[in-house]
Structure formats: C-alpha cells, structure tokens
C-alpha cells in the first residue's frame, strides 16, 4: 500500500513538473484552483 502511494505521489510530482516546463504551470494552477474551490464548497477550508 505504501509503495502504491509513493508511486502516485511521484507520478503527480512528475506531471506537475512537466506541466511547469511545457505549459508554464497553466494546468497545474487550474487543477489546484479547482481543488481549492471544491474544498471550500465542502467546508474543508
């Protein structure tokens, strides 16, 4: 289970870094903004 979690984290970090390099972080910023809004809608933040 920990190995799977580690693989997912590494994949997400790699994807975010690739987005920063190729698209100047446009998609990573949009995804984090969307998650932030979802969290606010459910009262997490």
Secondary structure, DSSP 8 states (H G I E B T S, - for coil): -HHHHHHHHHHHHHHHHHHHHHHTTHHHHHHHHHHHHHHHHTT--
